[in-house]
Amino acid sequence: MNEKTLYRRNADVLAAQVDDELVMTSMQAGNYYGIGGIGLLVWGQLAEPRSVDELVDAVVADYDVERGQCASDLAGFVEELVSLNLIESV
C-alpha cells in the first residue's frame, strides 16, 4: 500500500448512520457491516478521494493520537475496507 494512493467509497455500498454507528451493506456481496468511532470520521472523509496520509491528517486533527500509531492503524483499516470492497483505489 502506497501512502499516496487515493481511495474512495465504493459506489455499490449503501450506508446510513444509526446512533453512533455506521451501518453499511454491499450490494455486490449482500453483506452487512458496521463501524463506529474513528471509522465514522474516516468514512466521511472518503466521500472524496483521499490518501492514507490525508486520512491520518484528519484523525490526528480531531483525536489525541500519536501520528505513527495512527498511520499504522489506518493503513490496516484501509486494507480491510479494500478487501471487503467497501472502498476502492482510484
C-alpha positions as CSV (number, residue, x, y, z in Angstrom):
1,M,0.0,0.0,0.0
2,N,1.3,3.4,-1.0
3,E,0.5,6.3,1.3
4,K,-0.2,8.5,-1.7
5,T,-2.7,6.1,-3.3
6,L,-6.2,7.6,-3.3
7,Y,-9.2,5.8,-2.0
8,R,-12.9,6.5,-2.1
9,R,-16.1,4.8,-1.1
10,N,-17.4,2.0,-3.4
11,A,-20.5,3.4,-5.1
12,D,-22.2,0.0,-4.7
13,V,-22.2,0.3,-0.9
14,L,-25.2,1.8,0.9
15,A,-24.6,3.4,4.2
16,A,-26.7,5.0,7.0
17,Q,-25.7,6.3,10.4
18,V,-27.7,4.7,13.2
19,D,-26.9,6.3,16.6
20,D,-23.1,6.2,16.9
21,E,-22.6,3.5,14.3
22,L,-22.5,3.5,10.5
23,V,-24.3,0.5,9.0
24,M,-23.3,-0.5,5.5
25,T,-24.4,-3.1,3.0
26,S,-22.5,-4.2,0.0
27,M,-24.9,-4.6,-2.9
28,Q,-22.4,-6.9,-4.7
29,A,-21.8,-9.3,-1.9
30,G,-25.1,-8.9,0.0
31,N,-23.2,-8.5,3.3
32,Y,-23.8,-6.0,6.2
33,Y,-21.1,-4.2,8.1
34,G,-20.9,-1.7,10.9
35,I,-18.3,0.7,12.0
36,G,-18.1,3.3,14.8
37,G,-15.7,5.7,16.5
38,I,-12.9,6.9,14.2
39,G,-14.3,4.7,11.4
40,L,-17.1,7.2,11.1
41,L,-14.6,10.1,10.5
42,V,-12.7,8.0,8.0
43,W,-15.9,7.1,6.1
44,G,-16.9,10.7,6.0
45,Q,-13.5,11.7,4.6
46,L,-13.8,9.0,1.9
47,A,-16.7,10.8,0.3
48,E,-14.0,12.3,-1.8
49,P,-10.8,10.5,-2.9
50,R,-8.2,10.6,-0.1
51,S,-4.8,9.2,0.6
52,V,-3.9,7.4,3.8
53,D,-1.8,10.4,4.6
54,E,-4.8,12.7,4.3
55,L,-6.9,10.3,6.5
56,V,-4.1,10.4,9.1
57,D,-4.1,14.2,9.0
58,A,-7.9,14.2,9.6
59,V,-7.7,11.8,12.5
60,V,-4.7,13.5,14.2
61,A,-6.5,16.8,13.9
62,D,-9.6,15.5,15.7
63,Y,-8.2,12.9,18.2
64,D,-5.3,12.8,20.7
65,V,-3.3,10.1,18.9
66,E,0.4,9.7,18.0
67,R,0.8,10.1,14.3
68,G,2.9,7.0,13.7
69,Q,0.5,4.7,15.6
70,C,-2.4,6.4,13.7
71,A,-0.8,5.8,10.4
72,S,-0.2,2.1,11.2
73,D,-3.7,1.6,12.4
74,L,-5.3,3.4,9.5
75,A,-3.2,1.5,6.9
76,G,-4.6,-1.7,8.3
77,F,-8.2,-0.4,8.4
78,V,-8.0,0.9,4.8
79,E,-6.6,-2.5,3.7
80,E,-9.5,-4.2,5.4
81,L,-12.1,-1.9,3.8
82,V,-10.5,-2.6,0.4
83,S,-10.5,-6.4,1.0
84,L,-14.2,-6.1,1.8
85,N,-14.8,-4.0,-1.3
86,L,-16.2,-1.2,0.8
87,I,-13.7,1.3,-0.7
88,E,-11.6,1.2,-3.8
89,S,-8.4,2.9,-5.1
90,V,-8.8,5.5,-7.8
